[in-house]
Each structure stands twice: as structure tokens, then as C-alpha cells.
């Protein structure tokens, strides 16, 4: 029950007078009382008062002080006139009160009046039918003495236990005395006073305050949610019971007290009515409708999330979807034609709910806090920390109280593209947004965000691609961010918005496929096709994807650039397999070749996609023409730095570190790098410092000065072309370091050094420029030269030097040291050299200086002057060539073994022994 506020009192004086008082009954009031106090017996009413034209019923009359109490049940609402007619009146006072929820079958209470100088105790005598939790209304007046105006405050007060009444103290009806008397503000002297208590037994009621209609809770792994059901009651329930969706009644609160109840109920996935009741008065009930347990999605972003569809989107689901609207601040049914309050366009959410319920089989709900034309990064950054839109979203998510969510669906980025936000800044902003949401909303702890890949035609291609690249990089670097809906192939009528019914179906289908793959075990890939590698030959670029494709012949969306600029794409076709596309351009390509798909709005209207029922377009990318994995154009700005520091870190790139100065470091155990083109600019450095670090590249270190270092135990490097610029350095310094190359050190001043124990080099072409130096300096260092199809011109320039200085160093070559002057030295103990043709130029020197050095060759020292020296103890020479060395006297059998040295005059100074 509640009282009217303010209570009304009026001073009435005179005789044969009609007096009117205005009173506005409170909403929901079920009864109104009018109490008239006459000062003298001569104050006589002429009939019953009326309220809003309706005659009231007298329920109490005390003739001693002419106290009249009248009542009207179900009074008219709004402002009404109370009219009182007197046959005669000296002085009187009128009070009016209304309330709701009383049990009017019980009698009213009693009155008190008298003369006193202090507090006089008055205790009601008529209490029959009342209970301890009934309510009492008090009305009292005081006057200086008889026949004087009622000059003290007059009014109604609701009496509850320990409450202060207007004119005194009271206990709850039926539990103790009620004290009436003159308050301290009455002044000195004797006072007349009068008081009335109306005791009203409250009707038994129970009211659910939580949950509310249409509220939906996130199911747990057992397809349930523990729902807290709470509210208020009047009356005396023994216990409060509940049931869901017409099921069995169960105890919710075994000991309700203080007019409030609360309890938890484990509710299985589904949607239904929550009911509560008194266990001892089962007709006292309340209910909330369409409460659900299922999947909740947080729906954020800008206008494409708000909805820009010209037609109403239909919902036909059987589960009864719901939405918490941030604009309205309440849960509501998600019916066909849902649109944000105040918007003239329609949302995709009804159609999406229909799709998702088919996928999940449970009720679906959204917390809709999207807001059009809002920015994540660019000013005013409404989604940034402290941004108004962000704060409103947090308020809505917390108020929805869904107890969790499946994920955040983020459809935003167009506004930031217009303001040229960089990929790096958008990536940072997206990660920050997720972190803040997870911190500020307890229901989103650990919940991931699925980010939209925008399409905005008419905006600079680079700006559109920057937002997409920011999303792709965020998904690669933040475990709480996933790639979401792609719009790169959409051709929008207004260049920015999904608006047609056909586009609504595409949008809903794609989100549903993503959710199915991510959370429901769907077989279709969660993401669109991704480039794995690209290569070119003639005028054709072949792009290789990770999944099979359809509509290969659609050449929309492709961009090819080579050393001569942008090429015209003339056609597209399926390559050797369904996951390959051959893109033909207008002329033969000149490296370097760059191929991309969906750069800016290039792919608007493209039909190329995967071969799933719900087709996804390829994710946008740039990629080198050479075979490579991963995203395109990484670390292309100055200065660029890329570091992999974790155990077994892996990096796959197509083009990396093209600006000055660039640094690429792999510092973790088992770190791995696969690249097609790396370190193309001056001052570039590539370092593998961890145990078992591995680098595989096709072209590296092209400009001056470039440095490649493999520094730790078992570091491995595999390359196809290396160090072709001046002053390039390649160093393997770790124990058991391994280098495999097909072409290296092609420029002047190039150096390869293997200094670790057991260092190993396998090469196809090495040391082609002047001066070139190859050194294997550590114990067990090894060089093996066995290119496919035989060797090819190694050490063809002047001043070339090969030195094997470590113990047990090993060199195996086919053709070596053809230019002048060339030097080959094996200086370590047990150094070994096996060659097929060596020292073919003037002034060539071959020396084995270590103990037990070994040399096996088929043709040696073919030019003049050439020197071959075996200087170590027990040095051996095995010669099986068909051509006699220059200036070598005597007839040598092809199978002879020489166990001594050749002196400078090329004569044999030791005995020959036949094998």
C-alpha cells in the first residue's frame, strides 16, 4: 500500500455552507477516505460528502466530537472535487487520504480525543480481524482549547512499526499501545486534541521484481542457467514457491521476511513463464513472461549494426527471440520489423535471430547498443575510453544482467576509414576496446569479439584497407579478437550500407555461419579463403588459397603490380586445382610482382569465394608473386621491427622489412621463419639467436649493408638467393649451425662465416663476386657443394679465398677457384677436401696444412702457375683424374696415391707407390 502525497487538509468555518476541496487520487488507488472533524456538537453535516460526484459511504461516526469517516471504493482517477455540505458549522477540519491494496473486509480502527498538557496514551480497542502486519493510517489535530481554531499541524501519517507519527509514537497495530498527544511544537498550556486510527489489513500479494519479461540468460556448458528470482510481498507467506514454463512447483524462499523474498532456480535452456506463489495461499501469485535461457550476443558498432534496411526483416523462429535495447533501457520481444527506437530503417536482428536459433536450437537474444556514425579511434572516439557511446553500451550490458554472453559482434570501421586511421592504430584501438569491455562488464569476462571487415566505396582504397588490415592483425595478435563478417565483395547502393532484403539474407547467413563454426561445431570454415602463396610465370600470376573456390573466372577484385607498375587484369581461371586461381595480365611480368585481392573497393560485386553453401569471399590481402604464406606488406615503414621471442615461435611472410632500417629477430627456442623476400633495404638486419632457430627464404639481404646472423646452437638457414649486394655479411656462429643455399655472396665484398663447432654449409653457387671470402673456422666445420644437376661456376672472381681452419673441417666441391688469384686452404687437423675440378686459373694455390689432412680430386691445378701443397703430417692425396696436371713430370697412373708433397717446381720428391 502507499499513501497519497501530499495529504489534504482544509479549514472550514461557517454554517449552512457547502465546501469543496480538490484531490488527485494516486495511480492504482483502490479506496479513498474523507475524515471530517467538528469542533462542537453543533457542527452538523447535511448528508454524506461526495467524491468526484459519487456519494461516499459512512464507516465511522463519533458524536462526542462529531468525527465523521466516509469511504469510497474504486474512486475515479485524476483530479476530483470533494464536496461537504453543512446544516451548521462553527469550525471544522477536513482530511482526505487514499491508498491501494487494502483488505476492506475488516473493520476500521478507533479514535482518541481529549485535553492534555503532554502525551496521552490512546490504545485502539477495536482490533478484531487484524494481523500484526496490517497497516494503520493516523490523522490528528490539536487546538489551543475548545472553540478555537485547530492551529497545530494536521494531516495523515502511515503508521508502521517504529515509525514516527505526526502527533505521537505508535506501535504496529495489534502489537502494543499507540501514544497520542500534543507534540512539543504545540506550545504551553492546555491543548485540545483529537486523533483517528484507521487500521487496514493488507491484501496478500507477491510481486516478482527480477527477472523481467523477455529477459534472457546465457546458458552454461550444461545448457542451464542459475536464475535469481526476487521480489516483494505483503501478507504472511509460509514459503515462496516457483515454477518455470508450467513445470513442478518448488520452494524458492523457505523463510521469507521483511516483505522481500529471493532464491535461485536452475532453469534449462528454453523460454517460458516464471511464476511464484505463497505455499500457504496458492491463489496469491505473480508471473513474468517469456523468460529465456539460451545464447546472448552483444551487438555493437555503427550504422550497419543499427540497421539501414529499407524493408522490415521477418522473424519466424519458434523460440521467441528477445533484445535488450540500450535506447529504451529494457528487455523486449524481438519481433519482425524490429528497429531501434527513433529510427526509420530496420535492423537485421530478427532475421539473424531466426538463423541463429536454427544453428543453436536454443532461444537467442541480443544486447543492442549500436550507434550510427561513431568512431573507435578517430576523434571524437565515441567507442574510446570514456566515450559516450561506449559508456552507454556498458550501462546497457550491465543492466541487461544476462549472466554472460556468447561473443561480441562488432560491425564498425567505416567512420574511422574516412578519417584515415592507420592499421596499427585501429588494431590497438580494437584490442583496447575488448580489454575495457571485459573489465567494465562482468558478464563479458573472457568473451571474444568478432570484428567486421568493412566495405566503403568512394573512400580512399588505402584507408579502407587499413581498417581491414587492422582487424586481421588484431585477430592474429590478440587471442580475444576473431575475424568476423566480411563485406569486401558487397556492392552497396549508397556505397556504405547493407540495405536490401537480399543483402540482409547475406549478412544474416554469414554471421550465422561464423557462430556455427566457432561455437557449434559447424563444418564450414569460420573464415573466408586465405592466400597461402603466389607465383608468376610470363603474364600469369597463380594465387594458391587454403580451401577450394568457386567462380574462379570472375576477375573482379584482383590487382597486379610489377616492376613496370599496375598491370591490366584481362582474365581469371581455375589453376591446377580448385584452390588455385590463375590471373592473366596484359603483358609479361617483370619482378618484383605484387598480387592482391579486395584492395579498397576493388572487389565490390565480386563472386569469387569458397565452395560452401553460404559463400565467403577471400579475405583481403597483398602478396608477393613468389611462394609465401601470410599477410602482405608487413613492416614496410621506417623503422620496422619484427620479433618472435616465444618457444617454437613461427612466422610465415610474403614480403618483409622493405624499408630502412629494418630488423627481424627470432629469439625463441625453435623459432621458425618462412619468407619469400626479406630485408630489401639498406641497414637491414636478420638475426636468429635461439636454439634450433630456423630460417627458410627465397631472396634476402639485397641492398647495402645487409646482415644475416644465425648465432645459436643448431640454428639453421635455408635460402635460394643471398647477399647479392655490396658489403653483405652472412654469419652462422652457433654450435652445429647449418646453412643451405643455392646462390650466395654474389656481390663485391661479400662474406660468409661459419664459426661454430660442427658448422655446416651446403651450397649450390657461392662467392661469385670480388673479393669474396668463405671461412669455416670451427671444429668439424663442413662445406658440401652439390647443386641439382651438377655444380656451376663457383669462386669465379679475383681474390677469392676459401679457408677451412677447424679441426676435422670438411669441404666437398665439384668446381672451384677458377679466377685469379684464387686460394683454397684447409688448415685444421684432419681437414679434408674432395673436389672434381679445382684451381683452374693462374696463380691458384691449394694447401692442406693440418695433420692428417686429406685431399681427393679428379682434376687439379690446370692453369699456370698452380701450386698444390700437402703440409700436414700423414697428409694424403688421391688422384683419379684423366688429365695430367700442368708441369708435373713423369707419367702418373690415374689411380696413383701421392703420400708426399709437390714442391714449387712441380717435381716428385717422394717415392711413388702403385695401388
RANOR-V177071 format. One record per backbone hydrogen bond with DSSP energy under -0.5 kcal/mol. NH is the residue of the N-H (numbers start at 1). CO is the residue of the C=O. E is the energy in kcal/mol with one decimal. If there is no record, write none. Layout:
{{NH CO E} {NH CO E}}
This chain:
{{4 98 -1.0} {8 96 -1.2} {10 94 -1.8} {12 10 -0.6} {12 92 -3.0} {14 89 -0.6} {14 90 -0.6} {19 17 -0.5} {19 84 -3.0} {21 82 -2.7} {23 80 -3.0} {25 23 -0.6} {25 78 -1.5} {29 26 -1.9} {30 99 -2.1} {31 99 -1.6} {32 72 -1.9} {33 97 -3.8} {34 70 -2.2} {35 95 -3.2} {36 68 -2.7} {37 93 -2.8} {38 65 -1.1} {38 66 -1.1} {39 91 -2.2} {43 40 -1.7} {44 42 -0.9} {44 88 -2.4} {46 85 -3.2} {47 45 -0.9} {50 83 -1.9} {51 54 -3.2} {52 81 -2.4} {53 81 -0.5} {54 51 -1.8} {56 49 -2.5} {57 71 -3.0} {59 69 -2.8} {60 69 -1.6} {62 67 -2.6} {63 61 -0.6} {65 62 -0.7} {66 63 -0.7} {67 62 -2.5} {68 36 -2.6} {68 66 -0.6} {69 60 -3.0} {70 34 -2.6} {71 57 -3.1} {72 32 -2.2} {74 30 -2.9} {78 25 -0.6} {80 23 -3.3} {82 21 -3.8} {83 50 -2.2} {83 81 -0.6} {84 19 -2.8} {86 17 -1.9} {87 44 -2.2} {88 44 -1.3} {92 12 -3.2} {93 37 -2.2} {94 10 -2.0} {95 35 -2.7} {96 8 -1.7} {97 33 -2.4} {99 31 -1.8} {103 201 -3.8} {104 102 -0.9} {106 103 -1.1} {112 195 -2.9} {114 193 -2.5} {116 191 -2.6} {120 180 -1.9} {122 178 -1.7} {127 125 -1.1} {130 127 -1.9} {134 131 -2.1} {135 200 -2.6} {136 159 -1.3} {137 198 -2.4} {138 157 -2.8} {139 196 -2.2} {140 155 -1.1} {141 194 -2.5} {143 192 -3.0} {144 149 -0.7} {148 145 -1.2} {151 149 -1.5} {152 142 -1.8} {155 140 -0.9} {157 138 -2.0} {159 136 -3.7} {159 157 -0.6} {160 158 -0.6} {162 170 -0.5} {163 160 -2.5} {165 163 -0.5} {165 168 -1.9} {170 163 -0.8} {171 177 -0.6} {175 172 -2.3} {178 122 -0.7} {179 169 -2.2} {180 120 -1.7} {180 178 -0.5} {181 167 -0.8} {182 118 -1.5} {186 183 -2.1} {187 184 -0.9} {191 116 -2.3} {192 143 -2.2} {193 114 -2.9} {194 141 -2.3} {195 112 -3.9} {196 139 -2.5} {197 110 -2.9} {198 137 -2.8} {199 197 -0.6} {200 135 -3.3} {201 103 -0.6} {203 101 -2.7} {205 234 -1.7} {207 232 -3.2} {209 230 -2.6} {210 230 -2.0} {214 289 -2.4} {215 212 -2.0} {217 292 -2.7} {218 402 -2.6} {219 294 -3.5} {220 224 -2.6} {223 220 -2.1} {225 267 -1.7} {227 225 -1.0} {227 265 -3.1} {229 227 -0.6} {229 263 -3.2} {230 210 -2.6} {230 228 -0.5} {231 261 -2.2} {232 207 -1.9} {233 259 -1.5} {234 205 -2.3} {240 253 -2.5} {241 277 -2.6} {242 250 -2.9} {243 275 -1.6} {245 273 -2.8} {247 244 -1.4} {250 242 -2.5} {252 240 -3.2} {253 240 -2.0} {256 253 -0.5} {257 260 -1.2} {260 257 -1.5} {261 231 -2.3} {263 229 -1.6} {265 227 -2.6} {267 225 -2.7} {267 265 -0.8} {269 223 -2.4} {270 293 -1.9} {272 291 -2.6} {274 288 -2.2} {275 243 -2.5} {275 273 -0.5} {276 286 -2.4} {277 241 -1.7} {278 281 -0.8} {278 284 -1.6} {279 239 -2.3} {284 281 -2.5} {285 283 -1.0} {286 276 -1.7} {288 274 -2.2} {291 272 -2.4} {292 215 -2.6} {293 270 -2.7} {294 217 -2.8} {295 363 -2.7} {297 365 -2.4} {298 407 -2.1} {299 297 -0.6} {299 367 -2.4} {300 298 -0.7} {300 409 -2.4} {302 411 -2.2} {305 302 -1.9} {306 302 -2.1} {307 303 -2.8} {308 498 -0.5} {309 346 -1.9} {310 499 -2.0} {322 364 -1.5} {323 332 -2.5} {324 366 -3.0} {325 323 -0.7} {325 330 -2.2} {326 324 -0.6} {326 368 -2.5} {329 325 -2.6} {330 325 -1.0} {332 323 -1.9} {334 321 -2.3} {335 333 -1.1} {337 313 -2.6} {338 335 -1.2} {343 340 -2.5} {346 309 -2.5} {347 338 -2.3} {352 348 -2.5} {353 349 -3.0} {354 350 -2.0} {355 351 -2.0} {356 352 -2.9} {357 353 -2.5} {358 354 -1.3} {359 355 -1.5} {360 356 -3.4} {361 357 -2.4} {363 293 -0.6} {365 295 -2.3} {366 322 -1.5} {367 297 -2.3} {368 324 -2.2} {368 366 -0.7} {369 299 -2.3} {369 367 -0.8} {371 301 -2.7} {374 371 -0.6} {381 378 -2.6} {383 375 -2.7} {384 381 -1.8} {387 384 -2.5} {390 382 -2.3} {391 387 -2.6} {392 388 -2.3} {393 389 -2.2} {394 390 -2.5} {395 391 -2.3} {396 392 -2.3} {397 393 -2.8} {398 394 -2.4} {399 395 -2.4} {400 396 -2.4} {401 397 -0.9} {406 296 -3.2} {407 296 -0.6} {408 448 -2.5} {409 298 -3.2} {409 407 -0.5} {410 408 -0.7} {410 450 -2.6} {411 300 -2.2} {411 409 -0.6} {412 410 -0.6} {417 413 -2.0} {418 414 -1.8} {419 415 -1.1} {420 417 -1.8} {421 416 -2.1} {426 422 -2.3} {427 423 -2.6} {428 424 -2.2} {429 425 -2.5} {430 426 -2.4} {431 427 -2.2} {432 428 -2.3} {433 429 -2.2} {434 430 -2.1} {435 431 -2.2} {436 432 -2.5} {437 433 -2.5} {438 434 -2.5} {439 435 -1.5} {440 436 -3.2} {441 437 -1.7} {442 440 -0.5} {444 441 -2.0} {445 442 -1.2} {447 444 -2.3} {449 480 -2.8} {450 408 -3.0} {451 449 -0.6} {451 482 -2.8} {452 410 -1.6} {453 485 -3.0} {454 452 -0.8} {457 495 -2.0} {459 456 -1.0} {463 460 -0.6} {464 460 -2.1} {465 461 -2.8} {466 462 -1.7} {467 463 -1.2} {468 464 -1.7} {469 465 -3.2} {470 466 -2.3} {471 467 -2.0} {472 468 -2.7} {473 469 -2.8} {474 470 -2.1} {475 471 -2.6} {476 472 -1.5} {477 473 -1.8} {478 474 -2.4} {479 477 -0.5} {481 478 -1.9} {482 449 -3.0} {484 451 -3.4} {487 453 -2.5} {490 487 -2.0} {492 490 -0.7} {495 492 -0.9} {504 500 -2.0} {505 501 -1.9} {506 502 -1.9} {507 503 -2.7} {508 504 -2.6} {509 505 -2.9} {510 506 -2.4} {511 507 -2.1} {512 508 -2.4} {513 509 -2.3} {514 510 -2.1} {515 511 -2.4} {516 512 -2.5} {517 513 -2.5} {518 514 -2.6} {519 515 -2.5} {520 515 -0.7} {520 516 -1.5} {522 516 -2.6} {532 544 -3.8} {533 544 -1.5} {534 626 -0.8} {535 542 -2.0} {537 540 -2.4} {540 537 -2.0} {541 583 -2.8} {542 535 -3.5} {543 541 -0.6} {543 581 -2.8} {544 533 -3.1} {545 579 -3.2} {546 530 -1.4} {549 578 -2.2} {550 609 -3.0} {554 551 -1.5} {555 553 -0.8} {557 602 -0.8} {558 555 -1.3} {559 596 -2.2} {560 567 -0.5} {561 594 -3.2} {562 565 -2.6} {563 590 -3.7} {565 562 -2.1} {567 560 -3.1} {569 567 -0.6} {570 568 -0.5} {570 584 -2.6} {571 584 -1.4} {573 582 -1.8} {575 577 -0.6} {575 580 -2.1} {580 577 -1.9} {581 543 -2.3} {582 573 -3.3} {583 541 -3.4} {583 581 -0.6} {584 571 -2.3} {584 582 -0.6} {585 539 -2.6} {586 568 -1.1} {589 538 -3.4} {594 561 -3.9} {595 623 -3.0} {596 559 -2.6} {597 621 -1.8} {598 557 -2.0} {599 557 -0.5} {600 598 -0.5} {602 599 -2.1} {604 601 -1.6} {605 489 -2.3} {606 603 -2.9} {609 550 -1.6} {610 616 -2.2} {611 548 -1.0} {615 613 -0.8} {619 529 -2.8} {621 597 -1.7} {623 595 -1.7} {625 593 -2.3} {629 653 -0.6} {630 531 -0.6} {634 655 -1.7} {639 661 -0.5} {640 661 -1.4} {642 663 -2.1} {644 665 -2.3} {645 643 -0.6} {648 669 -6.1} {649 646 -1.8} {651 672 -2.1} {653 674 -2.6} {654 631 -0.8} {656 677 -1.8} {657 634 -1.0} {658 635 -0.7} {659 635 -0.6} {663 640 -1.7} {664 685 -2.4} {665 642 -2.6} {666 687 -2.4} {667 644 -3.1} {667 665 -0.6} {668 644 -1.2} {670 691 -3.3} {671 668 -1.8} {672 649 -2.4} {673 694 -2.0} {674 651 -2.7} {675 696 -2.8} {678 699 -2.2} {679 656 -0.9} {680 657 -1.1} {681 657 -0.7} {683 705 -1.1} {684 681 -0.9} {684 705 -0.5} {685 662 -2.0} {686 707 -2.6} {687 664 -2.7} {688 709 -2.7} {689 666 -2.0} {689 687 -0.6} {690 666 -0.9} {692 713 -2.5} {693 690 -1.9} {694 671 -3.0} {695 716 -2.0} {696 673 -3.1} {697 718 -2.5} {698 675 -0.5} {700 721 -1.2} {701 678 -1.2} {702 679 -1.2} {703 679 -0.6} {707 684 -1.8} {708 729 -2.6} {709 686 -2.9} {710 731 -3.1} {711 688 -2.7} {711 709 -0.5} {712 688 -0.7} {714 735 -3.8} {715 712 -2.0} {716 693 -3.4} {717 738 -2.5} {718 695 -3.6} {719 740 -3.1} {720 697 -0.6} {722 743 -1.7} {723 700 -0.6} {724 701 -0.6} {725 701 -0.6} {727 748 -1.8} {728 725 -0.9} {729 706 -2.0} {730 751 -2.8} {731 708 -2.8} {732 753 -3.0} {733 710 -2.4} {733 731 -0.6} {734 710 -1.0} {736 757 -4.8} {737 734 -1.8} {738 715 -2.7} {739 760 -2.7} {740 717 -3.2} {741 762 -2.8} {744 765 -1.7} {745 722 -0.5} {746 722 -0.7} {746 723 -0.7} {747 723 -1.0} {749 771 -0.8} {750 747 -1.0} {751 728 -2.0} {752 773 -2.0} {753 730 -2.5} {754 775 -2.4} {755 732 -2.2} {755 753 -0.5} {756 732 -1.0} {758 779 -4.9} {759 756 -1.9} {760 737 -3.0} {761 782 -2.7} {762 739 -3.6} {763 784 -2.1} {764 741 -0.8} {767 744 -0.8} {768 744 -0.5} {768 745 -1.0} {769 745 -0.9} {773 750 -1.4} {774 801 -2.4} {775 752 -2.0} {776 803 -2.6} {777 754 -2.2} {777 775 -0.6} {778 754 -0.7} {780 807 -4.6} {781 778 -2.0} {782 759 -2.6} {783 810 -3.3} {784 761 -3.6} {785 812 -2.8} {786 763 -0.7} {786 784 -0.6} {790 787 -1.7} {792 764 -0.6} {795 766 -1.7} {797 767 -0.6} {800 797 -0.5} {800 821 -0.9} {801 772 -1.7} {802 823 -2.4} {803 774 -2.4} {804 825 -3.0} {805 776 -2.3} {805 803 -0.6} {806 776 -1.0} {808 829 -4.3} {809 806 -1.9} {810 781 -2.5} {811 832 -2.4} {812 783 -2.9} {813 834 -2.8} {816 837 -1.7} {818 794 -0.7} {818 795 -1.1} {819 795 -1.2} {823 800 -2.0} {824 845 -2.8} {825 802 -2.8} {826 847 -3.0} {827 804 -2.7} {827 825 -0.6} {828 804 -1.2} {830 851 -3.7} {831 828 -2.1} {832 809 -2.5} {833 854 -2.8} {834 811 -2.6} {835 856 -2.6} {837 814 -0.7} {838 859 -1.4} {839 816 -0.7} {840 816 -0.7} {840 817 -0.7} {841 817 -0.9} {843 865 -0.9} {844 841 -0.8} {844 865 -0.9} {845 822 -2.1} {846 867 -2.6} {847 824 -2.7} {848 869 -2.4} {849 826 -2.5} {849 847 -0.5} {850 826 -1.0} {852 873 -4.5} {853 850 -1.9} {854 831 -2.9} {855 876 -1.9} {856 833 -3.2} {857 878 -2.4} {858 835 -0.9} {861 838 -1.1} {862 838 -0.5} {862 839 -0.6} {863 839 -0.8} {867 844 -2.3} {869 846 -2.7} {871 848 -2.9} {871 869 -0.6} {872 848 -1.1} {875 872 -1.9} {876 853 -2.1} {877 898 -1.7} {878 855 -2.5} {879 877 -0.5} {879 896 -1.5} {880 857 -1.8} {880 878 -0.5} {886 861 -1.4} {888 885 -1.2} {889 887 -0.7} {889 906 -1.1} {892 890 -0.7} {893 891 -0.5} {896 893 -2.4} {897 913 -0.8} {898 877 -1.9} {899 897 -0.5} {902 868 -0.6} {903 901 -0.6} {903 907 -1.1} {906 903 -2.4} {909 901 -0.7} {909 907 -0.7} {913 897 -0.7}}
